[in-house]
Amino acid sequence: MRSLLYIVAVILIIGWAIGVFAYTATGLIHALLVIAIIALLLGFIRRDTAV
């Protein structure tokens, strides 16, 4: 599940970068960036800490 979260985050960040350079759907692109950052943070928070 964790790797799936990272894949989604990377795809969203790439989509954001393409959108910023293309200047299309700026509101949607920034929403994608926020979702990607949240996905990365959730991945770090949910990381296993078992020894």
C-alpha positions, 0 to 999 in steps of 0.5 A, a space after each residue: 500500500 505504501 508503494 502505491 501511495 508514492 506512485 500516486 504522489 509522483 504521478 501527481 507531482 509530474 502532472 503539476 509540473 507539466 501543468 505549471 509549464 503549460 499554464 492550463 487549469 492552474 486551479 486544478 494543477 495546484 490542487 494536484 500538488 496539494 494532494 501529492 504533498 498530503 500523500 507523501 506526508 501520509 506515507 511518512 506518517 504511516 511508515 512502520 516503526 517496528 524494530 
